[in-house]
């Protein structure tokens, strides 16, 4: 089967790419095919946090994430040993939390409404570019395309096929769901707030534990987890034990709940993310090493990948030689570069006093710096093709 544009992976990055193509290059919509190895709605391990940047990207596509079942956190707490700074959005929620099976299925339906086909339960086995196009080998036969967007995640086939020897940095994540708000007198956590605690950094874990509200089939639920950017060579305690320690402080026994894990691939500014006729998006290209934030980054990559693909067809040239540079110069790339630099500082300093200084003493400085350099990057993405053309001059 031949299609001009083949998107491998129908998660947020692939679906966002399709939606941005439909918005900015509507004449290409009928020439797009997405391949997904599962069937929506499908289970997907992910904490599900939608930041305000994610909602900005969706809003510019004419989409309202409020249509998806969700839980809202009115405040976000960044702590060291249960004390630190708080952020609150005076205009509404600070963090919206969705379940990926519901969110991805909702996005997929929006793609179908715009006339694009999603072929589900198709497992991609090999991606082979050549001078005239790309052959994608699957368990359902071969597909032929002019270009391929690899949006199939950190461990995706596309990256392994086109960049088999490219160095990667991979973070580690564990998470568990618990019913409702903990009913313990010794818990300081509020039902409508999200909590991130960096107490494990001095022990060698380059990351934090989290606890925030979510919902499963409409029932109030808490999502607990631990993130390790895996950026240091220091000895560190097992992630499972560290998460169990934090949950025990709130009267919960991790052994009572199902624990799941998954990797997250970091963004590296100098890492390749394309070859002629194939480019990567989302976790396949590299995500946030500071917090492991994935959904908003994937949605942002979709905007950039769609622009790259659409303009390649306008030029009739498919080398994608400038894709890495344009990603790095975008609002998304700039915040990824800054987050990587911040992560290397925050997570490499083992001293307890440094974490106290950062999260408790320097609150105004940290909040101001985060607001300018780490957040609000989606506003710097082109809102339309015309604005994107202007920003590239």
C-alpha positions in Angstrom: 0.0 0.0 0.0 1.4 3.4 -1.0 0.9 6.7 1.0 2.8 9.9 0.7 3.1 10.4 4.5 3.3 7.4 6.9 3.3 8.1 10.6 4.4 5.3 12.8 2.7 5.5 16.2 -0.7 6.9 17.1 0.2 8.4 20.4 0.3 12.1 21.2 3.3 12.8 19.0 2.0 11.0 15.9 -1.6 12.2 16.4 -0.4 15.8 16.9 1.7 15.6 13.7 -1.4 14.5 11.8 -3.6 17.2 13.4 -1.1 19.9 12.6 -0.8 18.7 9.0 -4.5 18.9 8.7 -4.5 22.5 10.1 -1.5 23.9 8.2 -1.4 21.7 5.0 -5.0 20.5 4.6 -4.3 19.3 1.0 -2.0 16.7 2.5 -4.6 15.2 4.9 -5.9 12.6 2.5 -2.3 11.5 1.8 -1.6 10.6 5.5 -1.7 7.1 7.1 -1.0 6.4 10.7 0.1 2.9 11.9 -0.6 1.9 15.5 0.4 -1.5 16.9 -2.6 -1.6 19.4 -6.2 -0.5 19.2 -7.6 2.6 20.8 -8.4 2.9 23.6 -5.3 1.0 24.6 -3.6 0.9 28.0 -0.5 3.1 28.1 1.7 3.5 31.1 2.0 7.2 31.8 1.3 9.5 34.8 -0.9 11.6 32.6 0.0 15.1 33.6 -1.2 17.8 31.1 0.7 21.0 31.7 -0.6 24.4 30.7 1.8 24.2 27.7 0.0 21.0 26.5 -3.3 22.7 26.7 -1.9 25.7 24.7 -0.9 23.4 21.9 -4.3 21.7 21.9 -6.2 25.0 22.1 -4.4 26.2 19.0 -5.6 23.1 17.2 -9.2 24.0 18.3 -9.3 21.3 20.9 -10.5 21.3 24.5 -8.8 18.8 26.8 -11.7 19.3 29.1 -13.7 16.9 26.9 -11.5 14.0 28.2 -12.2 12.6 31.7 -9.7 14.2 34.0 -8.8 15.3 37.5 -7.5 18.8 38.2 -4.8 19.9 40.6 -5.4 23.4 41.9 -1.8 23.7 43.2 1.6 22.1 42.5 4.2 21.7 45.3 7.9 21.2 44.6 9.4 20.0 47.9 12.5 18.7 49.5 11.6 16.5 52.4 8.0 17.7 52.4 8.8 21.4 52.5 9.3 23.8 49.6 7.6 26.0 47.1 4.1 26.1 45.7 2.7 27.2 42.4 -0.9 28.0 41.7 -2.6 29.3 38.6 -4.9 32.1 39.6 -7.0 31.6 36.4 -7.8 27.9 37.1 -6.2 24.6 37.5 -2.4 24.2 37.6 -2.2 20.7 36.3 -4.8 18.6 34.5 -4.4 14.8 34.8 -5.8 12.4 32.2 -5.5 8.7 31.6 -3.6 8.0 28.4 -6.0 5.4 27.1 -8.8 7.9 27.1 -6.7 10.9 26.0 -5.1 9.1 23.0 -8.4 7.6 21.9 -9.9 11.2 22.0 -7.1 12.6 19.9 -7.3 9.6 17.5 -11.0 10.4 17.0 -10.1 14.1 16.2 -7.7 12.8 13.6 -10.3 10.6 11.9 -12.8 13.5 11.9 -10.3 15.4 9.8 -10.3 12.7 7.1 -7.1 10.8 8.0 -6.8 7.1 8.3 -5.4 5.2 11.4 -4.6 1.6 10.7 -4.6 -0.2 14.1 -3.1 -3.5 15.2 -0.3 -3.2 12.8 3.2 -4.0 14.1 6.0 -2.3 12.4 9.1 -4.5 12.0 11.4 -2.5 9.8 11.8 1.0 8.3 14.0 1.1 5.2 14.6 4.5 3.5 16.1 4.7 0.0 16.6 7.4 -2.6 13.0 7.3 -3.8 11.0 6.7 -0.6 10.6 4.5 2.4 9.6 0.9 2.8 7.9 0.0 6.1 7.7 -3.7 6.7 4.9 -4.8 9.1 3.1 -8.0 10.1 0.3 -6.9 7.7 2.6 -6.5 4.7 4.7 -3.8 3.3 3.8 -0.1 3.0 5.5 2.4 0.8 5.7 6.1 1.5 7.4 9.3 0.3 8.3 10.1 4.0 7.9 8.5 7.4 7.5 10.2 10.8 8.7 7.9 13.6 6.5 8.7 16.6 6.7 5.2 18.1 8.4 6.1 21.4 11.6 5.7 23.3 12.0 2.1 22.3 10.5 2.5 18.9 11.4 0.5 15.8 12.0 3.6 13.6 14.8 5.0 15.7 16.5 1.6 15.9 16.3 1.2 12.2 17.5 4.6 11.0 20.0 5.4 13.8 21.1 2.0 15.2 24.4 3.3 16.7 23.2 6.7 18.0 24.0 7.1 21.7 20.9 7.5 23.9 20.3 8.6 27.5 17.4 7.0 29.2 15.5 7.9 32.4 13.6 5.4 34.5 10.1 5.7 35.8 8.0 3.6 38.2 4.4 4.3 39.1 1.5 2.9 41.0 -2.2 3.8 41.4 -4.0 3.9 44.7 -7.7 4.4 45.4 -8.8 7.9 46.3 -7.2 10.3 48.7 -5.1 8.7 51.4 -7.2 8.7 54.6 -4.3 9.0 57.0 -3.8 11.5 59.8 -0.1 11.7 59.2 -0.5 12.8 55.5 -0.1 16.5 54.7 -1.1 16.0 51.1 -4.3 17.6 49.9 -6.7 15.9 47.6 -6.7 18.6 45.0 -2.9 19.2 44.8 0.1 17.6 43.1 3.3 16.9 44.9 6.9 16.5 43.7 9.6 15.7 46.3 13.3 15.7 45.6 14.4 14.1 48.9 16.2 11.3 47.1 18.7 13.5 45.2 21.3 13.4 47.9 21.1 9.6 47.9 22.0 9.5 44.2 18.6 9.4 42.5 18.5 12.1 39.8 14.8 12.9 40.2 11.9 13.0 42.5 8.8 11.1 43.8 5.4 12.4 42.9 1.8 12.1 44.1 -1.1 13.7 42.4 -4.8 13.2 41.8 -6.2 11.3 38.8 -9.3 9.2 38.0 -9.9 5.7 36.7 -13.3 5.2 35.1 -14.6 8.2 37.0 -13.4 7.0 40.4 -11.0 9.3 42.3 -7.5 7.9 42.3 -4.0 8.9 43.3 -1.0 8.4 41.1 2.3 7.8 42.9 5.6 7.4 41.2 9.3 8.0 41.1 11.5 9.5 38.3 15.2 9.0 37.9 16.9 10.9 35.0 19.8 8.4 35.4 22.3 11.2 34.7 24.9 10.4 37.4 27.2 7.5 38.0 26.8 7.6 41.8 25.5 4.6 43.7 21.9 4.9 44.4 19.2 3.0 46.3 16.6 0.9 44.3 13.8 3.1 42.9 11.2 0.7 44.3 12.5 1.0 47.8 12.7 4.8 47.6 9.1 5.0 46.4 7.9 2.6 49.1 9.6 4.8 51.7 7.8 7.9 50.5 4.4 6.2 50.3 4.9 4.7 53.8 5.1 8.2 55.2 1.5 8.6 54.1 0.3 5.3 55.5 0.5 3.3 52.2 2.2 0.0 51.6 3.5 -0.2 48.0 3.3 -3.9 48.2 -0.5 -3.6 48.1 -0.5 -2.0 44.7 0.6 -2.9 41.2 3.9 -1.3 40.2 4.8 -0.6 36.6 7.8 1.0 34.9 8.9 2.4 31.6 11.9 4.3 30.1 12.0 7.9 28.8 14.6 8.9 26.3 16.3 12.3 26.9 16.6 15.1 24.4 20.2 15.8 23.3 20.7 18.9 21.2 23.4 17.3 19.1 21.8 14.0 18.7 20.5 13.1 15.2 16.8 12.9 14.8 16.4 12.4 11.1 17.8 10.8 7.9 16.7 11.5 4.4 12.9 10.8 4.1 12.5 9.8 7.8 12.3 12.1 10.9 11.5 11.4 14.5 9.1 13.1 16.9 8.1 12.8 20.6 10.0 10.4 22.8 11.7 8.9 19.8 13.4 12.2 19.2 14.0 12.9 22.9 12.0 14.4 25.8 12.5 16.4 29.0 15.4 15.1 31.2 14.4 17.4 34.1 10.9 16.2 34.9 10.4 13.5 32.4 7.4 15.5 31.1 6.3 13.7 27.9 2.8 14.6 26.7 3.2 18.3 26.2 6.6 17.7 24.5 5.1 15.1 22.2 2.3 17.5 21.2 4.9 20.2 20.5 7.0 17.9 18.4 3.9 17.2 16.3 3.7 20.9 15.4 7.4 20.9 14.4 7.3 17.6 12.5 4.2 18.7 10.6 5.8 21.9 9.5 8.9 20.1 8.4 6.9 17.5 6.4 4.6 20.0 4.8 7.4 22.3 3.7 9.4 19.4 2.4 6.5 18.6 0.0 6.4 22.2 -1.0 10.1 22.2 -1.9 10.1 18.7 -3.3 13.2 18.0 -1.2 13.1 15.4 1.6 16.6 15.4 3.2 15.3 16.9 6.5 18.9 18.2 6.9 17.8 21.2 8.9 15.3 19.5 11.2 17.5 19.1 14.2 18.6 22.8 14.0 15.0 24.0 13.7 13.9 21.9 16.6 16.7 23.3 18.8 15.7 26.9 17.8 12.0 26.4 18.5 10.3 27.2 21.8 10.2 23.5 22.5 13.9 23.0 21.7 14.9 26.0 23.8 13.1 24.7 26.9 14.5 21.2 26.4 18.1 22.6 26.3 17.4 24.7 29.4 15.8 21.8 31.3 18.8 19.5 30.5 21.2 22.2 31.8 19.1 22.6 34.9 18.9 18.9 35.5 22.7 18.5 35.2 23.1 21.1 38.0 20.2 20.1 40.3 20.7 16.3 40.1 24.5 16.3 40.1 24.9 18.2 43.4 24.6 15.6 46.3 24.6 18.1 49.2 21.4 18.2 51.2 21.9 21.9 52.0 21.9 22.7 48.3 18.5 21.1 47.8 17.2 23.0 50.9 18.5 26.2 49.5 17.0 25.6 46.1 13.5 24.5 47.0 13.0 26.4 50.3 15.1 29.5 50.4 15.4 30.6 46.8 11.7 30.3 46.1 11.1 33.6 44.3 14.2 33.1 42.1 13.3 29.6 41.2 9.7 30.5 40.4 10.7 33.5 38.2 13.4 31.5 36.4 11.0 28.6 35.8 8.3 30.9 34.5 10.7 32.6 32.0 13.0 29.7 30.9 11.2 26.4 31.6 7.4 27.1 31.2 5.3 28.9 28.5 7.4 27.4 25.6 4.2 26.5 23.7 3.4 30.1 23.2 6.6 30.4 21.2 5.5 27.7 18.7 4.0 29.0 15.5 0.2 29.2 15.9 -0.3 28.9 12.2 1.8 28.3 9.0 1.8 32.0 8.3 3.2 32.9 11.7 5.7 30.0 11.4 7.0 31.4 8.1 7.5 34.8 9.7 9.4 33.4 12.7 11.9 31.6 10.4 13.0 34.7 8.6 
